[in-house]
Amino acid sequence: MSTLSDDTLRKILVQIQTQAITSQKQLTVVKAQITSKEKERRILALQVKELGNVPGDGGMYKGVGKM
């Protein structure tokens, strides 16, 4: 087995550390996206449930934003 120089090992270590930091940042972003999508899913499920309780001839309003 060949031995690697200290300089080469240091470079490899720096690359691994950089990749670990990048991966950790990406993981944090993905977890935030998952949390956001789960919240959106719960809100939409509640809307579907509430609209399911409205009779077919019930009046509905569409939000148009602030006036």
Buried (B, 14 or more C-beta within 10 A) or exposed (E): EEEEEEEEEEEEEEEEEEEEEEEEEEEEEEEEEEEEEEEEEEEEEEEEEEEEEEEEEEEEEEEEEEE
